[in-house]
């Protein structure tokens, strides 16, 4: 007899590839729109006399909007419609990016960038929930890994394309050019097929031991997340790793510039090449975790443990033992291993929660990883750099990947129990229009 997940896959099989391609393109355009401003900093400083702090705010505005709006938007995604929310949000962030081309001062640009974040707030949770439904459970990490490869790809395209267009035609045109394709893809997404909203019900035994369905209230949902030890350790391990990846992204260019005496542009290029290897690491981590899942039920927690432990050893070697070309080769390897945890860890946020709460589960992860990871990594390492120098500051990073490894290991002890307790539901396709 087919499982509900298998039935969902059968229902979606005819349109799953198209839906996935559109989701991949939207995530890529998400990061193109999000990161294009980075390459425009010199032009904005020249035209408006902005400081580095002003430029930094134009990046952080997006992340703070996501942090504030991701949970409420995710509730709407889970309880209303995945495709309508995703398409609407994509049009919103595309229109906000387009609006950036017509602003006249810093305040207007900051407001427009904030609106981009509002549009992007629920995209990752919504896309994750949809991919989790349209592909079989045993392929979940693999497909999420491929999908997450769009992040470094979009970031690289946004930064490169923005600088190229701004140099030739002006920085305003950079915003306009990158905004339009994403809006067109968003319109197409209105026409994909979605699954019907999953009822928030749970099967329980009555006094006679017979099963019956009860509706989950707010208190039940809170208890569902607060009592889920797998989810708690997974999200904390995720945040510890994000602390490291964002710190590396922020400070590797400075490390190469100061300690290797490289020009800023060369140092930035070397650092970007390391982080761009996430295109390899994210899909590879998902593929390997799903292969291991065939023989080990808690592989999606054990694989992040091993990849985080590997990253610990690699970073320790890179910042303490090796130098010169060998050091750079080791750091390139870290660009793969440091993100290999992402796909299986994201899959865990879907594996151990009620199918009607998948977007909310991922948004909870987003909040935790931003607060404890991306918001803390760059400033903490910056403060350590002020105190001890950038070389010694980066030596602290292996301690965080080691903490992540231990958190994933502890969480793996609870995975099978929490996954087995998840409500099994039948997914139904919405009616064709």
MILOBA-108585 format. One line per field, with one value per residue (C-alpha): y negated, z, x negated; chain; residue in three letters; residue number from 1. Coordinates in pm, 1 decimal, padded with zeros to 6 digits. Each point is the difference from the previous one (the first is absolute). Example, Ala and Ser with C-alpha at 12.3 -4.5 7.8 and 13.67 -1.06 7.14 Angstrom:
BEGIN
y <- (00450.0, -00344.0);
z <- (00780.0, -00066.0);
x <- (-01230.0, -00137.0);
c <- (A, A);
r <- (Ala, Ser);
k <- (1, 2);
***
This chain:
BEGIN
y <- (00000.0, -00343.6, -00249.7, -00348.2, -00140.0, 00246.8, -00089.3, -00367.3, 00074.9, 00185.5, -00291.5, -00252.4, 00209.5, -00157.8, -00355.6, 00048.5, -00077.5, -00321.1, -00111.5, 00072.6, -00189.6, -00304.6, 00024.2, 00021.0, -00304.5, -00198.8, 00079.6, -00098.4, -00331.0, -00045.4, -00011.6, -00195.4, -00271.4, 00028.3, -00022.8, -00230.9, -00301.8, 00122.1, -00075.2, -00341.7, -00131.0, -00201.8, -00169.2, -00079.3, -00139.6, -00215.5, -00136.5, -00036.1, -00021.4, 00309.6, 00157.3, 00369.5, 00016.7, -00128.8, 00261.3, 00273.4, -00103.8, 00052.9, 00367.2, 00053.9, -00163.3, 00305.4, 00246.5, -00185.5, -00008.6, 00372.9, 00055.8, -00201.9, 00129.7, 00358.9, 00159.5, -00179.7, 00044.9, 00369.8, 00045.5, -00144.2, 00239.7, 00307.1, -00096.6, -00158.8, 00073.4, 00074.5, -00106.9, -00319.0, -00110.8, 00080.8, -00172.1, -00306.0, -00034.0, 00035.1, -00276.5, -00217.3, 00036.5, -00042.2, -00317.6, -00131.1, 00067.1, -00180.8, -00292.4, -00027.0, -00122.1, -00309.8, -00111.0, -00337.2, 00033.0, 00244.9, 00005.4, 00095.8, 00271.6, 00133.9, 00019.9, 00180.8, 00246.2, 00062.9, 00080.9, 00252.3, 00179.0, 00006.6, 00166.5, 00253.2, 00077.5, 00312.3, 00121.0, 00248.7, 00151.8, 00014.1, 00147.2, 00254.7, 00114.8, 00033.8, 00196.2, 00225.7, 00085.7, 00040.4, 00237.7, 00331.1, -00019.1, 00206.2, -00261.9, -00302.8, -00100.1, 00052.2, -00230.1, -00259.9, 00007.4, -00072.1, -00274.4, -00163.1, -00007.1, -00288.5, -00218.6, -00028.4, -00001.7, -00290.1, -00186.6, 00026.7, -00104.8, -00293.8, -00136.2, 00050.7, -00120.9, -00302.3, -00127.8, 00060.0, -00180.0, -00285.3, -00061.4, -00024.6, -00144.2, -00129.5, 00165.1, -00069.5, 00226.0, 00286.7, 00017.4, -00018.7, 00268.8, 00262.4, -00064.3, 00069.8, 00371.1, 00097.5, -00170.9, 00190.1, 00335.0, -00094.0, -00051.0, 00345.2, 00152.8, -00088.5, 00275.3, 00294.6, 00255.4, -00012.3, 00247.8, -00076.3, -00152.6, 00272.8, -00002.2, -00054.3, 00317.7, 00273.3, 00362.7, 00087.1, 00290.9, -00051.7, 00163.4, 00327.5, -00005.5, -00079.4, -00257.8, -00337.7, -00328.9, -00312.8, -00350.7, -00149.8, -00331.8, -00262.2, 00159.4, 00338.3, -00152.5, -00170.3, 00326.2, 00178.6, -00214.0, -00058.4, 00371.9, 00110.9, 00068.7, 00094.9, -00333.4, -00196.4, 00155.6, -00015.7, -00371.8, -00083.5, 00199.0, -00179.9, -00338.6, 00090.6, 00089.6, -00314.6, -00201.0, 00139.7, -00033.8, -00362.7, -00085.6, 00152.6, -00186.3, -00328.3, 00034.7, 00221.1, -00292.3, -00198.4, 00302.4, 00035.1, -00375.9, -00049.6, 00321.8, 00079.8, -00366.2, 00047.6, -00285.9, -00030.7, 00118.9, 00305.3, 00084.1, -00025.5, 00222.9, 00268.4, -00007.4, 00007.0, 00312.3, 00182.6, -00091.3, 00066.4, 00367.2, 00021.6, 00078.9, 00335.1, 00043.8, -00049.7, 00257.2, 00243.3, -00006.2, 00070.9, 00282.8, 00172.9, -00035.6, 00153.4, 00287.9, 00069.8, -00023.6, 00334.8, 00178.2, -00248.3, -00153.3, -00298.8, -00070.4, -00352.2, -00089.3, 00211.7, -00140.3, -00363.4, 00127.9, 00147.3, -00292.7, -00249.9, 00205.7, 00009.9, -00376.5, -00037.1, 00193.3, -00177.3, -00351.6, 00092.6, 00112.2, -00302.9, -00259.9, 00170.9, 00260.8, -00078.2, -00309.7, -00131.1, 00189.2, 00303.9, -00215.7, -00133.2, 00353.5, 00101.3, -00304.9, 00090.2, 00339.9, -00177.7, -00178.9, 00340.3, 00154.8, -00313.1, 00004.9, 00375.9, 00007.6, -00232.6, 00238.3, 00281.4, -00249.3, -00180.0, 00338.8, 00073.5, -00310.5, 00171.9, 00360.8, -00039.0, -00243.5, 00022.0, -00032.8, -00299.0, -00187.8, 00043.1, -00364.6, -00112.6, 00254.6, -00134.8, -00359.6, 00087.5, 00128.2, -00323.3, -00213.1, 00203.0, 00011.5, -00376.4, -00099.0, 00243.3, 00040.8, -00262.9, -00292.2, 00099.6, 00152.5, -00311.0, -00236.1, 00256.8, 00089.3, -00370.9, -00070.5, 00286.3, -00141.2, -00339.4, 00168.1, 00264.8, -00058.4, 00156.7, 00307.8, 00102.4, -00100.6, 00255.1, 00268.5, -00012.2, 00121.4, 00373.7, -00016.6, -00092.4, 00273.8, 00246.8, -00121.7, 00049.2, 00355.2, 00088.8, -00152.2, 00203.2, 00314.0, -00045.3, -00079.7, 00321.8, 00197.0, -00131.6, -00003.8, 00342.4, -00055.0, -00347.5, 00103.8, 00298.3, -00225.7, -00219.6, 00010.5, 00183.5, -00187.2, 00045.5, -00283.6, -00110.7, -00204.2, -00318.3, 00000.7, -00104.5, -00333.3);
z <- (00000.0, -00094.5, 00271.0, -00002.0, -00113.1, -00288.1, -00097.7, -00000.5, -00229.1, -00241.6, -00005.5, -00067.5, -00234.1, -00322.7, 00109.2, 00265.5, -00232.1, -00129.9, 00351.4, 00120.5, -00290.6, 00074.1, 00372.2, -00081.1, -00228.0, 00258.9, 00273.5, -00237.0, -00082.0, 00372.2, 00065.7, -00315.6, 00119.8, 00356.9, -00078.1, -00304.0, 00230.6, 00130.2, -00329.0, -00013.9, 00324.7, -00170.2, -00228.4, 00284.5, 00213.2, -00289.3, -00088.5, 00348.2, 00227.7, 00196.1, 00269.1, 00028.2, 00282.9, -00234.0, -00258.3, 00262.7, 00097.9, -00357.1, 00035.6, 00356.6, -00074.6, -00205.2, 00271.3, 00278.3, -00207.8, -00056.7, 00370.7, 00098.5, -00262.6, -00068.3, 00274.3, -00073.3, -00375.6, 00051.7, 00188.9, -00304.3, -00227.3, 00204.6, 00051.7, -00337.4, -00319.0, -00079.1, -00363.7, 00051.8, 00288.8, -00185.3, -00320.4, 00185.7, 00212.2, -00307.1, -00179.4, 00312.0, 00033.8, -00376.9, -00000.1, 00302.6, -00181.2, -00304.7, 00223.8, 00109.1, -00352.3, 00054.4, 00350.9, 00059.0, 00339.7, 00263.0, 00200.0, -00304.1, -00094.3, 00356.9, -00001.3, -00335.0, 00127.5, 00306.6, -00230.1, -00181.5, 00332.0, 00065.7, -00337.1, 00064.5, 00357.2, -00075.7, -00320.1, 00152.9, 00232.1, -00280.2, -00253.4, 00249.8, 00087.4, -00366.0, -00095.4, 00300.8, -00139.1, -00371.6, 00036.6, 00190.0, 00359.1, -00081.6, -00257.1, 00214.2, 00104.6, -00352.6, -00160.0, 00276.3, -00049.7, -00371.8, 00077.1, 00255.9, -00256.2, -00157.0, 00297.4, -00077.2, -00371.4, 00035.4, 00235.9, -00244.3, -00297.9, 00192.1, 00108.4, -00339.5, -00211.0, 00220.2, -00032.0, -00375.7, -00069.3, 00240.0, -00160.3, -00348.0, 00046.3, 00358.1, 00329.2, -00040.7, -00305.1, 00198.7, 00224.4, -00294.6, -00208.1, 00277.1, 00119.7, -00319.8, -00064.0, 00355.2, -00034.2, -00322.7, 00163.7, 00297.1, -00230.8, -00149.9, 00349.0, 00040.1, -00253.1, 00169.3, 00191.7, 00379.1, 00261.5, 00211.9, 00339.3, 00257.5, 00293.2, 00340.2, 00155.4, 00202.6, 00051.5, 00367.8, 00189.3, 00191.7, 00333.5, -00173.8, -00194.6, -00331.7, -00225.4, -00052.9, -00161.2, 00211.6, -00122.8, 00114.4, 00180.5, 00047.2, 00325.9, -00173.2, -00282.0, 00247.4, 00191.1, -00330.6, -00063.2, 00358.1, 00080.8, -00321.3, 00109.0, -00348.5, -00133.5, 00287.4, -00036.0, -00379.9, -00000.6, 00253.4, -00198.8, -00313.5, 00168.0, 00120.1, -00354.8, -00145.0, 00254.1, -00169.6, -00364.2, 00039.2, 00192.5, -00277.9, -00264.7, 00185.2, 00107.9, -00245.3, -00238.4, 00290.1, 00106.6, -00345.7, -00030.5, 00335.7, 00050.8, -00362.4, -00105.8, -00299.4, -00172.5, 00111.9, -00330.8, -00010.7, 00363.7, -00063.5, -00307.0, 00190.8, 00283.1, -00242.2, -00171.1, 00334.4, 00083.1, -00356.7, 00052.5, 00190.1, -00346.9, 00043.2, 00375.7, 00036.2, -00262.2, 00096.5, 00366.3, -00092.8, -00235.9, 00249.6, 00289.5, -00205.1, -00111.4, 00363.5, 00093.6, -00175.4, 00276.4, 00290.8, 00104.6, 00177.1, -00280.9, -00048.0, 00346.7, -00005.7, -00332.5, 00124.8, 00305.3, -00223.2, -00243.0, 00287.3, 00163.7, -00332.4, -00033.2, 00352.2, -00092.3, -00334.6, 00146.3, 00286.5, -00250.0, -00225.9, 00273.4, 00212.2, -00192.8, -00371.3, -00196.3, -00354.4, -00292.0, 00219.0, 00241.4, -00283.1, -00128.1, 00348.4, 00022.2, -00337.9, 00147.2, 00291.8, -00253.9, -00078.1, 00346.8, 00183.3, -00183.5, -00047.3, 00312.7, -00145.8, -00206.7, 00258.0, 00283.8, -00194.7, -00076.3, 00372.5, 00050.4, -00229.2, 00114.3, 00366.5, -00007.2, -00091.6, -00380.7, 00055.0, 00181.3, -00236.9, -00104.9, 00362.7, 00093.1, -00256.4, 00097.1, 00363.2, -00120.4, -00195.9, 00308.1, 00215.7, -00259.6, -00058.1, 00367.6, 00121.7, -00324.4, -00272.9, 00234.2, 00240.7, -00218.6, -00175.4, 00303.4, 00247.4, -00228.2, -00068.5, 00372.7, 00040.7, -00292.5, 00168.8, 00313.4, -00141.2, -00375.4, -00287.9, -00014.7, 00359.1, -00020.6, -00273.0, 00213.7, 00220.8, -00283.1, 00035.9, 00352.2, -00146.6, -00264.3, 00273.3, 00209.5, -00303.9, -00046.0, 00362.2, -00021.8, -00311.3, 00166.5, 00307.7, -00221.4, -00195.8, 00314.4, -00014.7, -00378.2, -00044.0, 00289.8, -00116.5, -00366.1, 00094.8, 00195.7, -00302.5, -00117.1, -00330.2, -00234.9, -00352.4, -00229.4, -00253.0, -00312.2, -00035.2, -00277.2, -00343.2, -00117.7);
x <- (00000.0, -00135.7, -00086.9, 00155.9, -00335.7, -00013.1, 00356.5, -00091.6, -00291.9, 00228.0, 00242.0, -00273.1, -00216.7, 00128.0, -00078.3, -00271.1, -00290.8, 00155.5, 00089.6, -00353.6, -00158.8, 00213.6, -00079.8, -00371.9, 00019.0, 00195.0, -00254.0, -00280.6, 00171.9, 00068.7, -00373.9, -00078.8, 00238.7, -00125.9, -00373.6, -00011.4, -00032.4, -00338.5, -00175.7, 00166.1, -00151.4, -00278.6, 00251.4, 00242.7, -00282.2, -00115.8, 00345.8, 00149.6, -00303.6, 00102.0, -00216.5, -00084.2, 00254.1, 00272.3, -00094.2, 00009.3, 00350.4, 00117.5, -00095.6, 00119.8, 00338.6, 00095.0, -00101.8, 00179.4, 00318.2, -00026.9, -00058.5, 00308.3, 00243.0, -00102.1, 00213.8, 00329.2, -00043.8, -00076.7, 00325.9, 00178.1, -00190.5, 00089.9, 00362.1, 00086.1, -00196.7, -00362.6, 00002.4, 00201.9, -00221.0, -00322.1, 00111.4, 00130.5, -00313.3, -00221.3, 00187.1, -00028.8, -00378.0, -00042.5, 00209.4, -00192.6, -00329.7, 00134.8, 00099.8, -00364.0, -00077.7, 00214.0, -00097.7, -00161.7, -00166.6, -00122.1, 00325.4, 00206.2, -00248.5, 00001.0, 00382.4, -00004.4, -00259.9, 00216.0, 00291.6, -00220.7, -00046.3, 00373.2, 00051.4, -00275.1, 00110.4, 00199.0, -00161.3, -00245.3, 00266.3, 00256.8, -00239.1, -00129.1, 00351.1, 00093.1, -00312.9, 00055.8, 00342.3, -00070.8, -00294.7, -00023.2, -00119.4, -00309.7, -00110.4, 00081.3, -00352.7, -00132.6, 00257.8, -00031.3, -00377.1, 00032.7, 00252.5, -00230.2, -00283.3, 00193.6, -00104.7, -00373.8, 00076.7, 00244.9, -00232.3, -00290.1, 00214.6, 00148.4, -00337.8, -00165.6, 00292.3, 00064.5, -00355.2, -00008.4, 00328.5, -00076.8, -00339.0, 00148.7, 00347.0, 00031.4, 00091.1, 00373.5, 00010.4, -00152.7, 00306.4, 00237.9, -00168.9, -00017.3, 00357.4, 00195.0, -00086.1, 00096.8, 00337.5, 00070.1, -00085.1, 00221.4, 00298.9, -00057.0, 00004.3, 00368.9, 00073.1, -00174.8, 00206.4, -00003.9, 00115.5, 00302.5, -00069.7, -00062.8, 00241.2, -00158.5, 00134.7, -00164.3, 00103.7, 00041.0, 00151.4, 00323.4, 00087.1, 00084.1, -00326.7, 00166.5, -00172.5, 00165.2, -00099.9, -00044.9, -00076.7, -00330.3, 00028.3, -00268.7, -00114.4, -00029.5, -00208.1, -00234.4, -00036.9, -00062.3, -00308.2, -00118.7, 00004.4, -00168.4, -00358.6, -00116.8, 00118.3, -00154.8, -00346.4, 00020.3, 00082.2, -00271.4, -00256.2, 00115.2, -00050.4, -00350.7, -00101.8, 00160.0, -00201.1, -00311.8, 00109.1, 00111.7, -00317.2, -00211.1, 00198.7, -00050.3, -00363.8, -00189.0, -00064.0, -00148.1, -00206.4, -00155.1, -00051.0, -00170.5, -00196.5, -00082.7, -00042.8, 00231.9, 00184.9, 00361.1, 00144.0, -00228.6, 00072.1, 00375.7, -00022.7, -00191.7, 00254.1, 00295.3, -00137.8, 00002.2, 00357.3, 00117.7, -00086.6, 00328.0, 00137.3, -00176.6, 00035.1, 00376.0, 00112.9, -00277.3, 00104.6, 00360.4, -00094.3, -00230.4, 00244.9, 00282.0, -00222.1, -00089.1, 00368.8, 00054.7, -00191.9, 00008.0, 00331.5, -00158.0, -00250.4, 00132.9, -00127.2, -00314.9, -00119.4, 00000.2, -00189.3, -00270.8, -00013.1, -00022.5, -00274.3, -00186.5, 00031.2, -00140.3, -00313.4, -00036.1, 00028.9, -00230.2, -00261.9, 00053.8, -00046.5, -00267.3, -00199.6, -00032.5, -00099.7, -00027.8, 00158.6, 00069.7, 00198.6, 00214.1, 00062.5, 00116.3, 00225.6, 00149.9, 00088.7, 00169.4, 00219.4, 00150.1, 00021.2, 00118.3, 00335.8, 00041.1, 00218.1, 00264.9, 00214.3, 00030.6, 00052.2, 00273.4, 00155.1, 00013.3, 00217.1, 00252.1, -00045.5, 00091.6, 00293.8, 00366.0, 00037.1, 00227.6, -00277.4, -00292.4, -00033.8, 00026.3, -00266.7, -00246.5, 00076.5, -00077.6, -00335.1, -00053.8, 00067.2, -00239.8, -00277.3, 00023.7, 00005.8, -00266.4, -00193.9, -00009.3, 00070.5, -00279.8, -00272.1, -00140.8, 00006.5, -00138.5, -00292.2, -00044.5, -00028.9, -00248.1, -00196.2, -00018.0, -00130.8, -00235.8, -00033.4, 00192.1, -00225.6, 00065.5, 00366.0, 00068.5, -00163.7, 00311.8, 00225.6, -00076.9, 00143.4, 00340.4, 00000.2, -00098.4, 00294.7, 00223.1, -00128.3, 00076.5, 00348.1, 00082.2, -00136.3, 00219.5, 00300.8, -00054.4, 00087.3, 00358.5, 00058.1, 00161.0, 00240.6, 00105.2, 00032.2, 00216.0, 00236.3, 00077.3, 00360.7, 00046.7, 00231.7, 00127.9, -00104.9, 00261.8, -00052.2, 00198.4, 00255.4, -00126.7, 00132.5);
c <- (A, A, A, A, A, A, A, A, A, A, A, A, A, A, A, A, A, A, A, A, A, A, A, A, A, A, A, A, A, A, A, A, A, A, A, A, A, A, A, A, A, A, A, A, A, A, A, A, A, A, A, A, A, A, A, A, A, A, A, A, A, A, A, A, A, A, A, A, A, A, A, A, A, A, A, A, A, A, A, A, A, A, A, A, A, A, A, A, A, A, A, A, A, A, A, A, A, A, A, A, A, A, A, A, A, A, A, A, A, A, A, A, A, A, A, A, A, A, A, A, A, A, A, A, A, A, A, A, A, A, A, A, A, A, A, A, A, A, A, A, A, A, A, A, A, A, A, A, A, A, A, A, A, A, A, A, A, A, A, A, A, A, A, A, A, A, A, A, A, A, A, A, A, A, A, A, A, A, A, A, A, A, A, A, A, A, A, A, A, A, A, A, A, A, A, A, A, A, A, A, A, A, A, A, A, A, A, A, A, A, A, A, A, A, A, A, A, A, A, A, A, A, A, A, A, A, A, A, A, A, A, A, A, A, A, A, A, A, A, A, A, A, A, A, A, A, A, A, A, A, A, A, A, A, A, A, A, A, A, A, A, A, A, A, A, A, A, A, A, A, A, A, A, A, A, A, A, A, A, A, A, A, A, A, A, A, A, A, A, A, A, A, A, A, A, A, A, A, A, A, A, A, A, A, A, A, A, A, A, A, A, A, A, A, A, A, A, A, A, A, A, A, A, A, A, A, A, A, A, A, A, A, A, A, A, A, A, A, A, A, A, A, A, A, A, A, A, A, A, A, A, A, A, A, A, A, A, A, A, A, A, A, A, A, A, A, A, A, A, A, A, A, A, A, A, A, A, A, A, A, A, A, A, A, A, A, A, A, A, A, A, A, A, A, A, A, A, A, A, A, A, A, A, A, A, A, A, A, A, A, A, A, A, A, A, A, A, A, A, A, A, A, A, A, A, A, A, A, A, A, A, A, A);
r <- (Unk, Unk, Unk, Unk, Unk, Unk, Unk, Unk, Unk, Unk, Unk, Unk, Unk, Unk, Unk, Unk, Unk, Unk, Unk, Unk, Unk, Unk, Unk, Unk, Unk, Unk, Unk, Unk, Unk, Unk, Unk, Unk, Unk, Unk, Unk, Unk, Unk, Unk, Unk, Unk, Unk, Unk, Unk, Unk, Unk, Unk, Unk, Unk, Unk, Unk, Unk, Unk, Unk, Unk, Unk, Unk, Unk, Unk, Unk, Unk, Unk, Unk, Unk, Unk, Unk, Unk, Unk, Unk, Unk, Unk, Unk, Unk, Unk, Unk, Unk, Unk, Unk, Unk, Unk, Unk, Unk, Unk, Unk, Unk, Unk, Unk, Unk, Unk, Unk, Unk, Unk, Unk, Unk, Unk, Unk, Unk, Unk, Unk, Unk, Unk, Unk, Unk, Unk, Unk, Unk, Unk, Unk, Unk, Unk, Unk, Unk, Unk, Unk, Unk, Unk, Unk, Unk, Unk, Unk, Unk, Unk, Unk, Unk, Unk, Unk, Unk, Unk, Unk, Unk, Unk, Unk, Unk, Unk, Unk, Unk, Unk, Unk, Unk, Unk, Unk, Unk, Unk, Unk, Unk, Unk, Unk, Unk, Unk, Unk, Unk, Unk, Unk, Unk, Unk, Unk, Unk, Unk, Unk, Unk, Unk, Unk, Unk, Unk, Unk, Unk, Unk, Unk, Unk, Unk, Unk, Unk, Unk, Unk, Unk, Unk, Unk, Unk, Unk, Unk, Unk, Unk, Unk, Unk, Unk, Unk, Unk, Unk, Unk, Unk, Unk, Unk, Unk, Unk, Unk, Unk, Unk, Unk, Unk, Unk, Unk, Unk, Unk, Unk, Unk, Unk, Unk, Unk, Unk, Unk, Unk, Unk, Unk, Unk, Unk, Unk, Unk, Unk, Unk, Unk, Unk, Unk, Unk, Unk, Unk, Unk, Unk, Unk, Unk, Unk, Unk, Unk, Unk, Unk, Unk, Unk, Unk, Unk, Unk, Unk, Unk, Unk, Unk, Unk, Unk, Unk, Unk, Unk, Unk, Unk, Unk, Unk, Unk, Unk, Unk, Unk, Unk, Unk, Unk, Unk, Unk, Unk, Unk, Unk, Unk, Unk, Unk, Unk, Unk, Unk, Unk, Unk, Unk, Unk, Unk, Unk, Unk, Unk, Unk, Unk, Unk, Unk, Unk, Unk, Unk, Unk, Unk, Unk, Unk, Unk, Unk, Unk, Unk, Unk, Unk, Unk, Unk, Unk, Unk, Unk, Unk, Unk, Unk, Unk, Unk, Unk, Unk, Unk, Unk, Unk, Unk, Unk, Unk, Unk, Unk, Unk, Unk, Unk, Unk, Unk, Unk, Unk, Unk, Unk, Unk, Unk, Unk, Unk, Unk, Unk, Unk, Unk, Unk, Unk, Unk, Unk, Unk, Unk, Unk, Unk, Unk, Unk, Unk, Unk, Unk, Unk, Unk, Unk, Unk, Unk, Unk, Unk, Unk, Unk, Unk, Unk, Unk, Unk, Unk, Unk, Unk, Unk, Unk, Unk, Unk, Unk, Unk, Unk, Unk, Unk, Unk, Unk, Unk, Unk, Unk, Unk, Unk, Unk, Unk, Unk, Unk, Unk, Unk, Unk, Unk, Unk, Unk, Unk, Unk, Unk, Unk, Unk, Unk, Unk, Unk, Unk, Unk, Unk, Unk, Unk, Unk, Unk, Unk, Unk, Unk, Unk, Unk, Unk, Unk, Unk, Unk, Unk, Unk, Unk, Unk, Unk, Unk, Unk, Unk, Unk, Unk, Unk, Unk, Unk, Unk, Unk, Unk, Unk, Unk, Unk, Unk, Unk, Unk, Unk);
k <- (1, 2, 3, 4, 5, 6, 7, 8, 9, 10, 11, 12, 13, 14, 15, 16, 17, 18, 19, 20, 21, 22, 23, 24, 25, 26, 27, 28, 29, 30, 31, 32, 33, 34, 35, 36, 37, 38, 39, 40, 41, 42, 43, 44, 45, 46, 47, 48, 49, 50, 51, 52, 53, 54, 55, 56, 57, 58, 59, 60, 61, 62, 63, 64, 65, 66, 67, 68, 69, 70, 71, 72, 73, 74, 75, 76, 77, 78, 79, 80, 81, 82, 83, 84, 85, 86, 87, 88, 89, 90, 91, 92, 93, 94, 95, 96, 97, 98, 99, 100, 101, 102, 103, 104, 105, 106, 107, 108, 109, 110, 111, 112, 113, 114, 115, 116, 117, 118, 119, 120, 121, 122, 123, 124, 125, 126, 127, 128, 129, 130, 131, 132, 133, 134, 135, 136, 137, 138, 139, 140, 141, 142, 143, 144, 145, 146, 147, 148, 149, 150, 151, 152, 153, 154, 155, 156, 157, 158, 159, 160, 161, 162, 163, 164, 165, 166, 167, 168, 169, 170, 171, 172, 173, 174, 175, 176, 177, 178, 179, 180, 181, 182, 183, 184, 185, 186, 187, 188, 189, 190, 191, 192, 193, 194, 195, 196, 197, 198, 199, 200, 201, 202, 203, 204, 205, 206, 207, 208, 209, 210, 211, 212, 213, 214, 215, 216, 217, 218, 219, 220, 221, 222, 223, 224, 225, 226, 227, 228, 229, 230, 231, 232, 233, 234, 235, 236, 237, 238, 239, 240, 241, 242, 243, 244, 245, 246, 247, 248, 249, 250, 251, 252, 253, 254, 255, 256, 257, 258, 259, 260, 261, 262, 263, 264, 265, 266, 267, 268, 269, 270, 271, 272, 273, 274, 275, 276, 277, 278, 279, 280, 281, 282, 283, 284, 285, 286, 287, 288, 289, 290, 291, 292, 293, 294, 295, 296, 297, 298, 299, 300, 301, 302, 303, 304, 305, 306, 307, 308, 309, 310, 311, 312, 313, 314, 315, 316, 317, 318, 319, 320, 321, 322, 323, 324, 325, 326, 327, 328, 329, 330, 331, 332, 333, 334, 335, 336, 337, 338, 339, 340, 341, 342, 343, 344, 345, 346, 347, 348, 349, 350, 351, 352, 353, 354, 355, 356, 357, 358, 359, 360, 361, 362, 363, 364, 365, 366, 367, 368, 369, 370, 371, 372, 373, 374, 375, 376, 377, 378, 379, 380, 381, 382, 383, 384, 385, 386, 387, 388, 389, 390, 391, 392, 393, 394, 395, 396, 397, 398, 399, 400, 401, 402, 403, 404, 405, 406, 407, 408, 409, 410, 411, 412, 413, 414, 415, 416, 417, 418, 419, 420, 421, 422, 423, 424, 425, 426, 427, 428, 429, 430, 431, 432, 433);
***
